[in-house]
Amino acid sequence: MLAYKGKSKEELKNYVSCLVKAAEKDPITGDVHGDGWGIVVYSDSGTLIHYRSSLPIFSDNKLWKILDILEGQVWAIIHARLASQKELVDSKFSHPYIESTPHELLYFAHNGSVDKFSLGKYLGIDTQFMVDSELIGKFLVREGLSKESIDKLKEFTKSALNLFILRIPREKGTPQLLYVNFYNEDYVKKKGIHNEYYKLYRRENVVFSSSLSYFCESGDEVVFGSLGEL
């Protein structure tokens, strides 16, 4: 997955190309991230697009059509999904998810896994037909988006809490593009997951999953466990 803030359509397309390549065959694990994809993009030219598909990102030509129509400053999140529950593969389960409050719209994309049943119990929600990542958005809307709420979410994290969050104010104001990189080091080690897999990297205008760094120029590893802003 990747998050981008900037004005260069070509720069964005370059990173999206890297995401597509990584989804076709993850260079770290060999997995195919083919269980759907989605994008949310807001521009200061007056466009808000939220598109989710059950198709693999590398098989859906709408991706490039969406990117072609963008103009001006954009804030974007793009996610290619590798589902942990294959029975929950459908466009309605693809990231990014949307939540709202009286003051803002919030879009979330997540890599990793949280304890779906414990988090659902905490929220008082029947999770049978929900993806664990959806519950993260509901938690943050209820608890507020803060260092304290992120720290609380870490308690429910099984593998990783890698998050991209786009906040769009209802009143006039500038959107925020936030990110979190956290993973359960004991879980990752126990499961034999490559220690590079859940890292996030940042360059000036973009934050991206470590798999993209095998195809695009890498950046600096983001601060572990903190809520950052692009």
Contacts in CASP RR format, 6 or more apart in sequence:
PFRMAT RR
TARGET T0000
AUTHOR 0000-0000-0000
METHOD contacts of the structure
MODEL  1
MLAYKGKSKEELKNYVSCLVKAAEKDPITGDVHGDGWGIVVYSDSGTLIH
YRSSLPIFSDNKLWKILDILEGQVWAIIHARLASQKELVDSKFSHPYIES
TPHELLYFAHNGSVDKFSLGKYLGIDTQFMVDSELIGKFLVREGLSKESI
DKLKEFTKSALNLFILRIPREKGTPQLLYVNFYNEDYVKKKGIHNEYYKL
YRRENVVFSSSLSYFCESGDEVVFGSLGEL
1 19 0 8 1.000
1 77 0 8 1.000
1 78 0 8 1.000
1 79 0 8 1.000
1 80 0 8 1.000
1 95 0 8 1.000
1 109 0 8 1.000
1 111 0 8 1.000
1 162 0 8 1.000
1 164 0 8 1.000
1 208 0 8 1.000
1 209 0 8 1.000
2 15 0 8 1.000
2 16 0 8 1.000
2 19 0 8 1.000
2 77 0 8 1.000
2 78 0 8 1.000
2 164 0 8 1.000
2 206 0 8 1.000
2 207 0 8 1.000
2 208 0 8 1.000
2 209 0 8 1.000
2 212 0 8 1.000
3 76 0 8 1.000
3 77 0 8 1.000
3 109 0 8 1.000
3 164 0 8 1.000
3 166 0 8 1.000
3 177 0 8 1.000
3 179 0 8 1.000
3 206 0 8 1.000
3 207 0 8 1.000
3 208 0 8 1.000
3 230 0 8 1.000
4 11 0 8 1.000
4 12 0 8 1.000
4 15 0 8 1.000
4 74 0 8 1.000
4 75 0 8 1.000
4 76 0 8 1.000
4 78 0 8 1.000
4 205 0 8 1.000
4 206 0 8 1.000
4 230 0 8 1.000
5 73 0 8 1.000
5 74 0 8 1.000
5 75 0 8 1.000
5 76 0 8 1.000
5 177 0 8 1.000
5 205 0 8 1.000
5 206 0 8 1.000
5 230 0 8 1.000
6 12 0 8 1.000
6 73 0 8 1.000
6 74 0 8 1.000
6 75 0 8 1.000
6 205 0 8 1.000
7 72 0 8 1.000
7 73 0 8 1.000
7 74 0 8 1.000
8 205 0 8 1.000
9 67 0 8 1.000
9 68 0 8 1.000
9 70 0 8 1.000
11 205 0 8 1.000
11 206 0 8 1.000
12 67 0 8 1.000
12 70 0 8 1.000
12 74 0 8 1.000
12 76 0 8 1.000
13 64 0 8 1.000
13 67 0 8 1.000
14 216 0 8 1.000
15 206 0 8 1.000
15 208 0 8 1.000
15 212 0 8 1.000
15 216 0 8 1.000
16 63 0 8 1.000
16 67 0 8 1.000
16 78 0 8 1.000
17 215 0 8 1.000
18 208 0 8 1.000
18 212 0 8 1.000
18 215 0 8 1.000
18 216 0 8 1.000
19 57 0 8 1.000
19 78 0 8 1.000
19 80 0 8 1.000
19 208 0 8 1.000
19 212 0 8 1.000
20 57 0 8 1.000
20 58 0 8 1.000
20 63 0 8 1.000
20 80 0 8 1.000
21 215 0 8 1.000
22 33 0 8 1.000
22 80 0 8 1.000
22 209 0 8 1.000
22 211 0 8 1.000
22 212 0 8 1.000
22 214 0 8 1.000
22 215 0 8 1.000
23 32 0 8 1.000
23 33 0 8 1.000
23 34 0 8 1.000
23 37 0 8 1.000
23 56 0 8 1.000
23 57 0 8 1.000
23 58 0 8 1.000
23 80 0 8 1.000
24 32 0 8 1.000
24 56 0 8 1.000
24 58 0 8 1.000
25 31 0 8 1.000
25 32 0 8 1.000
26 32 0 8 1.000
26 33 0 8 1.000
26 82 0 8 1.000
26 211 0 8 1.000
27 211 0 8 1.000
27 214 0 8 1.000
27 215 0 8 1.000
28 194 0 8 1.000
28 196 0 8 1.000
28 197 0 8 1.000
28 210 0 8 1.000
28 211 0 8 1.000
28 214 0 8 1.000
29 193 0 8 1.000
29 194 0 8 1.000
29 197 0 8 1.000
31 82 0 8 1.000
32 56 0 8 1.000
32 82 0 8 1.000
33 56 0 8 1.000
33 57 0 8 1.000
33 80 0 8 1.000
33 81 0 8 1.000
33 82 0 8 1.000
34 56 0 8 1.000
34 57 0 8 1.000
34 58 0 8 1.000
34 80 0 8 1.000
34 81 0 8 1.000
34 82 0 8 1.000
35 54 0 8 1.000
35 56 0 8 1.000
35 81 0 8 1.000
35 82 0 8 1.000
35 83 0 8 1.000
35 86 0 8 1.000
35 89 0 8 1.000
35 94 0 8 1.000
36 52 0 8 1.000
36 53 0 8 1.000
36 54 0 8 1.000
36 55 0 8 1.000
36 56 0 8 1.000
36 57 0 8 1.000
36 80 0 8 1.000
36 81 0 8 1.000
36 83 0 8 1.000
36 89 0 8 1.000
36 91 0 8 1.000
36 94 0 8 1.000
37 52 0 8 1.000
37 53 0 8 1.000
37 55 0 8 1.000
37 56 0 8 1.000
37 57 0 8 1.000
37 60 0 8 1.000
37 63 0 8 1.000
37 78 0 8 1.000
37 79 0 8 1.000
37 80 0 8 1.000
37 81 0 8 1.000
37 94 0 8 1.000
38 51 0 8 1.000
38 52 0 8 1.000
38 53 0 8 1.000
38 57 0 8 1.000
38 78 0 8 1.000
38 79 0 8 1.000
38 80 0 8 1.000
38 81 0 8 1.000
38 94 0 8 1.000
38 95 0 8 1.000
38 96 0 8 1.000
39 49 0 8 1.000
39 50 0 8 1.000
39 51 0 8 1.000
39 63 0 8 1.000
39 66 0 8 1.000
39 76 0 8 1.000
39 77 0 8 1.000
39 78 0 8 1.000
39 79 0 8 1.000
39 96 0 8 1.000
40 48 0 8 1.000
40 49 0 8 1.000
40 50 0 8 1.000
40 51 0 8 1.000
40 76 0 8 1.000
40 77 0 8 1.000
40 96 0 8 1.000
40 98 0 8 1.000
40 107 0 8 1.000
40 166 0 8 1.000
41 47 0 8 1.000
41 48 0 8 1.000
41 49 0 8 1.000
41 66 0 8 1.000
41 70 0 8 1.000
41 74 0 8 1.000
41 75 0 8 1.000
41 76 0 8 1.000
41 77 0 8 1.000
42 48 0 8 1.000
42 74 0 8 1.000
42 75 0 8 1.000
42 76 0 8 1.000
42 166 0 8 1.000
42 168 0 8 1.000
42 175 0 8 1.000
43 70 0 8 1.000
43 71 0 8 1.000
43 72 0 8 1.000
43 73 0 8 1.000
43 74 0 8 1.000
43 75 0 8 1.000
44 72 0 8 1.000
44 73 0 8 1.000
44 74 0 8 1.000
45 71 0 8 1.000
45 72 0 8 1.000
47 69 0 8 1.000
47 70 0 8 1.000
47 71 0 8 1.000
48 168 0 8 1.000
49 66 0 8 1.000
50 96 0 8 1.000
50 98 0 8 1.000
50 107 0 8 1.000
51 62 0 8 1.000
51 66 0 8 1.000
52 91 0 8 1.000
52 92 0 8 1.000
52 94 0 8 1.000
52 95 0 8 1.000
52 96 0 8 1.000
53 60 0 8 1.000
53 62 0 8 1.000
53 91 0 8 1.000
53 94 0 8 1.000
54 89 0 8 1.000
54 90 0 8 1.000
54 91 0 8 1.000
54 94 0 8 1.000
56 80 0 8 1.000
57 63 0 8 1.000
57 78 0 8 1.000
57 80 0 8 1.000
75 166 0 8 1.000
75 168 0 8 1.000
75 175 0 8 1.000
75 177 0 8 1.000
76 166 0 8 1.000
77 95 0 8 1.000
77 96 0 8 1.000
77 107 0 8 1.000
77 109 0 8 1.000
77 164 0 8 1.000
77 166 0 8 1.000
77 177 0 8 1.000
78 109 0 8 1.000
79 94 0 8 1.000
79 95 0 8 1.000
79 96 0 8 1.000
79 109 0 8 1.000
79 111 0 8 1.000
79 164 0 8 1.000
81 89 0 8 1.000
81 93 0 8 1.000
81 94 0 8 1.000
81 95 0 8 1.000
83 89 0 8 1.000
83 93 0 8 1.000
83 131 0 8 1.000
84 113 0 8 1.000
84 132 0 8 1.000
85 131 0 8 1.000
88 129 0 8 1.000
88 131 0 8 1.000
93 131 0 8 1.000
95 108 0 8 1.000
95 109 0 8 1.000
95 110 0 8 1.000
95 133 0 8 1.000
96 107 0 8 1.000
96 108 0 8 1.000
96 109 0 8 1.000
96 164 0 8 1.000
96 166 0 8 1.000
97 107 0 8 1.000
97 108 0 8 1.000
97 109 0 8 1.000
97 133 0 8 1.000
97 134 0 8 1.000
97 137 0 8 1.000
98 105 0 8 1.000
98 106 0 8 1.000
98 107 0 8 1.000
98 108 0 8 1.000
99 105 0 8 1.000
99 106 0 8 1.000
99 108 0 8 1.000
99 137 0 8 1.000
99 138 0 8 1.000
99 140 0 8 1.000
99 141 0 8 1.000
100 106 0 8 1.000
100 141 0 8 1.000
101 141 0 8 1.000
102 170 0 8 1.000
103 169 0 8 1.000
103 170 0 8 1.000
103 171 0 8 1.000
104 167 0 8 1.000
104 168 0 8 1.000
104 169 0 8 1.000
104 170 0 8 1.000
105 167 0 8 1.000
105 168 0 8 1.000
105 170 0 8 1.000
106 137 0 8 1.000
106 140 0 8 1.000
106 141 0 8 1.000
106 145 0 8 1.000
106 165 0 8 1.000
106 166 0 8 1.000
106 167 0 8 1.000
106 168 0 8 1.000
107 165 0 8 1.000
107 166 0 8 1.000
107 168 0 8 1.000
108 133 0 8 1.000
108 136 0 8 1.000
108 137 0 8 1.000
108 140 0 8 1.000
108 163 0 8 1.000
108 164 0 8 1.000
108 165 0 8 1.000
109 133 0 8 1.000
109 163 0 8 1.000
109 164 0 8 1.000
110 133 0 8 1.000
110 136 0 8 1.000
110 161 0 8 1.000
110 162 0 8 1.000
110 163 0 8 1.000
110 164 0 8 1.000
111 160 0 8 1.000
111 162 0 8 1.000
111 198 0 8 1.000
111 209 0 8 1.000
112 133 0 8 1.000
112 157 0 8 1.000
112 158 0 8 1.000
112 159 0 8 1.000
112 160 0 8 1.000
112 161 0 8 1.000
112 162 0 8 1.000
112 183 0 8 1.000
112 198 0 8 1.000
113 132 0 8 1.000
113 157 0 8 1.000
113 158 0 8 1.000
113 159 0 8 1.000
113 160 0 8 1.000
114 132 0 8 1.000
114 133 0 8 1.000
114 135 0 8 1.000
114 136 0 8 1.000
114 153 0 8 1.000
114 156 0 8 1.000
114 157 0 8 1.000
114 158 0 8 1.000
114 161 0 8 1.000
115 132 0 8 1.000
115 156 0 8 1.000
115 157 0 8 1.000
115 158 0 8 1.000
116 127 0 8 1.000
116 130 0 8 1.000
116 131 0 8 1.000
116 132 0 8 1.000
116 135 0 8 1.000
117 127 0 8 1.000
118 156 0 8 1.000
119 127 0 8 1.000
119 132 0 8 1.000
119 135 0 8 1.000
119 136 0 8 1.000
119 139 0 8 1.000
119 156 0 8 1.000
120 127 0 8 1.000
120 135 0 8 1.000
122 139 0 8 1.000
122 156 0 8 1.000
123 135 0 8 1.000
123 138 0 8 1.000
123 139 0 8 1.000
123 142 0 8 1.000
125 135 0 8 1.000
125 138 0 8 1.000
127 135 0 8 1.000
136 153 0 8 1.000
136 161 0 8 1.000
136 163 0 8 1.000
139 149 0 8 1.000
139 152 0 8 1.000
139 153 0 8 1.000
140 149 0 8 1.000
140 153 0 8 1.000
140 165 0 8 1.000
143 149 0 8 1.000
143 152 0 8 1.000
145 165 0 8 1.000
145 167 0 8 1.000
145 178 0 8 1.000
145 227 0 8 1.000
146 227 0 8 1.000
147 226 0 8 1.000
147 227 0 8 1.000
150 161 0 8 1.000
150 180 0 8 1.000
150 182 0 8 1.000
150 225 0 8 1.000
150 227 0 8 1.000
153 161 0 8 1.000
154 161 0 8 1.000
154 182 0 8 1.000
154 225 0 8 1.000
157 182 0 8 1.000
157 183 0 8 1.000
157 184 0 8 1.000
158 184 0 8 1.000
158 187 0 8 1.000
159 183 0 8 1.000
159 184 0 8 1.000
159 187 0 8 1.000
159 188 0 8 1.000
159 191 0 8 1.000
159 193 0 8 1.000
159 198 0 8 1.000
160 182 0 8 1.000
160 183 0 8 1.000
160 184 0 8 1.000
160 188 0 8 1.000
160 198 0 8 1.000
161 180 0 8 1.000
161 182 0 8 1.000
161 183 0 8 1.000
162 179 0 8 1.000
162 180 0 8 1.000
162 181 0 8 1.000
162 182 0 8 1.000
162 183 0 8 1.000
162 198 0 8 1.000
162 200 0 8 1.000
162 209 0 8 1.000
163 178 0 8 1.000
163 179 0 8 1.000
163 180 0 8 1.000
164 177 0 8 1.000
164 178 0 8 1.000
164 179 0 8 1.000
164 207 0 8 1.000
165 176 0 8 1.000
165 177 0 8 1.000
165 178 0 8 1.000
165 179 0 8 1.000
165 180 0 8 1.000
166 175 0 8 1.000
166 176 0 8 1.000
166 177 0 8 1.000
166 178 0 8 1.000
167 175 0 8 1.000
167 176 0 8 1.000
167 177 0 8 1.000
167 178 0 8 1.000
168 175 0 8 1.000
169 175 0 8 1.000
176 229 0 8 1.000
177 229 0 8 1.000
177 230 0 8 1.000
178 227 0 8 1.000
178 228 0 8 1.000
178 229 0 8 1.000
178 230 0 8 1.000
179 200 0 8 1.000
179 202 0 8 1.000
179 207 0 8 1.000
179 222 0 8 1.000
179 227 0 8 1.000
179 228 0 8 1.000
179 229 0 8 1.000
179 230 0 8 1.000
180 225 0 8 1.000
180 226 0 8 1.000
180 227 0 8 1.000
180 228 0 8 1.000
181 198 0 8 1.000
181 199 0 8 1.000
181 200 0 8 1.000
181 222 0 8 1.000
181 223 0 8 1.000
181 224 0 8 1.000
181 225 0 8 1.000
181 226 0 8 1.000
182 224 0 8 1.000
182 225 0 8 1.000
183 198 0 8 1.000
187 193 0 8 1.000
188 195 0 8 1.000
188 197 0 8 1.000
188 198 0 8 1.000
189 195 0 8 1.000
196 210 0 8 1.000
197 210 0 8 1.000
197 211 0 8 1.000
198 210 0 8 1.000
199 209 0 8 1.000
199 210 0 8 1.000
199 221 0 8 1.000
199 222 0 8 1.000
200 207 0 8 1.000
200 208 0 8 1.000
200 209 0 8 1.000
200 210 0 8 1.000
200 221 0 8 1.000
200 222 0 8 1.000
201 207 0 8 1.000
201 208 0 8 1.000
201 209 0 8 1.000
201 210 0 8 1.000
201 212 0 8 1.000
201 213 0 8 1.000
201 218 0 8 1.000
201 219 0 8 1.000
201 220 0 8 1.000
201 221 0 8 1.000
201 222 0 8 1.000
202 208 0 8 1.000
202 219 0 8 1.000
202 220 0 8 1.000
202 221 0 8 1.000
202 222 0 8 1.000
202 230 0 8 1.000
203 217 0 8 1.000
203 219 0 8 1.000
203 220 0 8 1.000
205 230 0 8 1.000
206 230 0 8 1.000
207 222 0 8 1.000
207 230 0 8 1.000
208 216 0 8 1.000
213 219 0 8 1.000
222 228 0 8 1.000
END
